């Protein structure tokens, strides 16, 4: 499936691993199906709760295809 959103999938997954986060843990914390997290990380969907969680936990906005923190907050609000 083709990406709809410019997200650096590999780098985000590396960031998750380096910070000890797992997709299922994020899904459980947000009370969403794990596929919502997977599709967001793959760039096939942009689930605002997942994007917000990543940003709040320190994921660099440029890995998510967002120009900066203010732009990131505006897009997921």
N, C-alpha and C positions, 0 to 999 in steps of 0.2 A: 504494500500500500504506500502511496506517495505521501510525503510530508506536506502538511498544510501550513505549518508554522516553523519559523527558522530557529530551531533549538539544536544545540550541539549535544546530541544524545550521548555520545561516548564520554565526553568531558563531564556531563552531569552525572552519569553513572560512576565515573571515577571519583567525582566529588562526594557522592553518596557513600561509596566504599571507604574513602579516606576518613570520613566523618562518622562512620559506624552506623549509618542509616540503611534500613532495608525497605524495599517497596511495600511489603506487607505491613510493616510497622507504621509507615506513613498512612496507608489505607485505613488501618485500624484506628489510628489517632484521629483521622478526619471523618471517620464513619462513612467511607466511600468504598466501592468495590475496587479491588486491586487493579482491575483493568483501566479504571479512570486514571490511576497513577501511571501505568504502563503506556497508555495512549498519549498522555501528556508528555512523558519523557521521550517518546518516539516522534513527537511532533505531529501526530495525527489528530490531536484534540488539544484544546487549551482550557483545562478545568481551573477556574479562578482559585478555588480553595487549595488546589495542589500547588499552583504557581505561588500563591501567597505564602503557603507553608515553606516552600523552598527558599523564598526570599527572606522570610523571618528567621530561618535557621542558618542564613549566611551564604546561600548559593549566589555566586556572582550573577548579576542580571544579564551580563553579556552572554553567558552560557545559555540563557533562556531566550535569547533573541530580543532582549529588551535593552534599550540604549543606556539607561541609567535608573537609579532607584526611583526617582520621581516619575519617570515615564512608566516604570514597572508598576508602581502603585496606581497610576491613573488607568492603565490598561486592565488591571484585574479588579478594580473597584466596581 
